[in-house]
């Protein structure tokens, strides 16, 4: 995200008087503006849509396939055994 926005995030900083030595993310400027936040949200929404649209298409495709009748041939041997069990019960 930092690189896409032209920002350099993380890196060395101080939290409550403690120096934190993290690597920089991105090679841009260090100060983020309100416009950068808006750009980040737009980028996130686009990336999210690129994931959600294909997943929903796949879901609806699978649901449509599940609604189609499926004919299963279990074989005459299995049917014969089932019939024998019904008629040999005491």
SVG drawing of the C-alpha trace seen along z (x, -y; Angstrom):
<svg xmlns="http://www.w3.org/2000/svg" viewBox="-40 -16 56 79">
<polyline fill="none" stroke="black" stroke-width="0.4" points="0.0,0.0 2.8,-2.5 4.5,-2.0 1.3,-2.4 0.6,-5.6 4.1,-7.0 4.7,-7.0 7.4,-5.6 5.8,-4.2 7.0,-2.5 10.8,-2.7 12.6,-4.0 10.2,-5.8 9.7,-6.5 6.7,-5.0 6.4,-6.3 10.1,-7.2 11.3,-3.9 13.1,-3.9 11.7,-1.2 14.0,-0.2 11.7,1.2 12.4,1.3 10.8,-1.3 7.9,-0.3 7.9,-2.2 10.3,-4.8 8.2,-7.9 7.6,-10.8 7.2,-10.2 4.2,-12.5 0.7,-11.1 -2.1,-13.6 -5.9,-13.3 -5.7,-12.9 -3.4,-9.9 -6.0,-8.3 -8.7,-8.8 -6.4,-7.3 -5.7,-4.3 -9.4,-3.7 -10.1,-3.9 -7.3,-1.5 -8.6,0.9 -12.1,0.8 -10.9,1.6 -8.7,4.5 -11.6,5.7 -13.9,5.6 -11.3,7.5 -11.6,10.3 -15.3,10.3 -16.7,10.2 -15.0,13.4 -15.7,15.2 -19.4,14.3 -19.5,15.4 -17.9,18.7 -20.4,19.1 -23.4,18.5 -22.0,20.9 -21.6,23.6 -25.1,23.0 -26.6,23.2 -24.8,26.5 -26.0,27.9 -29.7,27.2 -29.3,29.4 -30.6,32.9 -27.9,35.5 -28.6,39.1 -26.6,41.7 -26.5,45.3 -25.6,47.3 -25.5,50.6 -27.8,53.6 -25.8,55.4 -26.4,52.6 -30.1,52.4 -30.4,56.2 -28.8,56.1 -31.1,53.3 -34.2,55.3 -32.9,58.4 -32.5,56.5 -36.0,55.2 -37.6,58.6 -35.4,60.6 -36.2,58.6 -37.9,60.5"/>
</svg>
